[in-house]
Amino acid sequence: MKNRIIVVAVASALALLGACSTTEEQSPAKVEERQPARAQTQQPEKPRVATVDVTKPRAADALSPLKDPKNILSRRQVFFDYDKFDVKEEYRPLIEAHAKYLRENPSARMLIQGNADERGSREYNVGLGQRRSDSVKKMLTLLGARESQLESVSLGEEKPMCSESNEGCWAKNRRGELLYGGEY
């Protein structure tokens, strides 16, 4: 039985090989005569690159409402009460201005960093910082900013503005920071 299978397999292979062969004669490939290329005597022109003076402020930066200290958009911090994560009414105009800017500039992206003071455990402060950044994000989205433009993170107590242990310093550390793309 094995011999028959081997004989059939060999016969099939030979039949396939025989079917693939051609009886036509193929003509040899033609060779073209070409003249050698002339050497270029001219140097290729170098592309021109504009020079930039980095010591002068760019016109776009000078006019940017995000960098203009007279514009509300240059303010980027929202401060919170002790152990709270609700945005105070005094920061509503600031959040509204940033929401309007994000609505009018759909390519703009913002990172909201939630921070806490040193009191409380590390885990608690990370959670509190996240709730603070999420509350600012929620307010921005309710005012028309797109969810895809916003990202909220918590830094907990890891990025203090002030390192003293007193109420004035702790108040500075209980904050949410609004950073636009390129600033983080």
Helices and strands as residue ranges (DSSP letters): H 2-20, H 59-63, G 72-74, E 77-79, G 89-91, H 92-104, E 110-115, H 122-142, G 147-149, E 150-156, H 167-173, E 175-180
